Amino acid sequence: MKHSLLTSLLAFLLFTSTSAQADIGKQEAVSIAQQVFPGRVLAVKQAEADTGPVYRVKTLSAAGDVHIVVIDATSGKVISKQ
C-alpha cells in the first residue's frame, strides 16, 4: 500500500512539474510569429516535434508572401522560419 501511494505521488509530482513549465499559449505564439513576419495570421496549429510541443504559425505578408514560423511551445523560442 505504501509503495503504491508513493508511486502515485511521484507520478503526480512528475506530471505537475512537467506541465507547470512555461507553456506560452496560442496567442503568445501568434505575437512572436508576427514579430518575425508581420502580417495576417492564416493558421495556428499546435504539434509535437522531436524536441517537444511546438506551434506552427502561418502568416500572409502585405506583399502576398506566405511564411511559416515554428515556435517552441514551452520556451517561446523560434525554432524555424520560412
Contacts in CASP RR format, 6 or more apart in sequence:
PFRMAT RR
TARGET T0000
AUTHOR 0000-0000-0000
METHOD contacts of the structure
MODEL  1
MKHSLLTSLLAFLLFTSTSAQADIGKQEAVSIAQQVFPGRVLAVKQAEAD
TGPVYRVKTLSAAGDVHIVVIDATSGKVISKQ
21 74 0 8 1.000
22 74 0 8 1.000
22 75 0 8 1.000
23 53 0 8 1.000
23 73 0 8 1.000
23 74 0 8 1.000
24 32 0 8 1.000
24 55 0 8 1.000
24 71 0 8 1.000
24 73 0 8 1.000
24 74 0 8 1.000
24 75 0 8 1.000
24 76 0 8 1.000
25 55 0 8 1.000
25 73 0 8 1.000
26 44 0 8 1.000
26 46 0 8 1.000
26 55 0 8 1.000
28 76 0 8 1.000
29 44 0 8 1.000
29 55 0 8 1.000
29 57 0 8 1.000
29 71 0 8 1.000
29 73 0 8 1.000
29 76 0 8 1.000
30 41 0 8 1.000
30 44 0 8 1.000
30 57 0 8 1.000
32 57 0 8 1.000
32 69 0 8 1.000
32 71 0 8 1.000
32 76 0 8 1.000
32 78 0 8 1.000
33 41 0 8 1.000
33 55 0 8 1.000
33 57 0 8 1.000
33 59 0 8 1.000
33 69 0 8 1.000
33 71 0 8 1.000
34 41 0 8 1.000
34 59 0 8 1.000
36 67 0 8 1.000
36 69 0 8 1.000
36 78 0 8 1.000
36 81 0 8 1.000
37 59 0 8 1.000
37 61 0 8 1.000
37 67 0 8 1.000
37 69 0 8 1.000
37 81 0 8 1.000
38 59 0 8 1.000
38 61 0 8 1.000
38 62 0 8 1.000
39 59 0 8 1.000
39 60 0 8 1.000
39 61 0 8 1.000
39 62 0 8 1.000
40 59 0 8 1.000
40 60 0 8 1.000
41 57 0 8 1.000
41 58 0 8 1.000
41 59 0 8 1.000
41 60 0 8 1.000
42 58 0 8 1.000
42 59 0 8 1.000
42 60 0 8 1.000
42 66 0 8 1.000
43 56 0 8 1.000
43 57 0 8 1.000
43 58 0 8 1.000
44 55 0 8 1.000
44 56 0 8 1.000
44 57 0 8 1.000
44 58 0 8 1.000
45 55 0 8 1.000
45 56 0 8 1.000
46 53 0 8 1.000
46 54 0 8 1.000
46 55 0 8 1.000
46 56 0 8 1.000
46 73 0 8 1.000
47 53 0 8 1.000
47 54 0 8 1.000
47 55 0 8 1.000
47 56 0 8 1.000
48 54 0 8 1.000
49 70 0 8 1.000
49 79 0 8 1.000
51 72 0 8 1.000
51 79 0 8 1.000
52 72 0 8 1.000
52 73 0 8 1.000
52 74 0 8 1.000
53 72 0 8 1.000
53 73 0 8 1.000
53 74 0 8 1.000
54 70 0 8 1.000
54 71 0 8 1.000
54 72 0 8 1.000
54 73 0 8 1.000
54 79 0 8 1.000
55 70 0 8 1.000
55 71 0 8 1.000
55 73 0 8 1.000
56 68 0 8 1.000
56 69 0 8 1.000
56 70 0 8 1.000
57 68 0 8 1.000
57 69 0 8 1.000
57 70 0 8 1.000
57 71 0 8 1.000
58 66 0 8 1.000
58 67 0 8 1.000
58 68 0 8 1.000
59 66 0 8 1.000
59 67 0 8 1.000
59 68 0 8 1.000
59 69 0 8 1.000
60 66 0 8 1.000
60 67 0 8 1.000
61 67 0 8 1.000
67 81 0 8 1.000
67 82 0 8 1.000
68 80 0 8 1.000
68 81 0 8 1.000
68 82 0 8 1.000
69 78 0 8 1.000
69 80 0 8 1.000
69 81 0 8 1.000
69 82 0 8 1.000
70 78 0 8 1.000
70 79 0 8 1.000
70 80 0 8 1.000
70 81 0 8 1.000
71 77 0 8 1.000
71 78 0 8 1.000
71 79 0 8 1.000
72 78 0 8 1.000
72 79 0 8 1.000
END
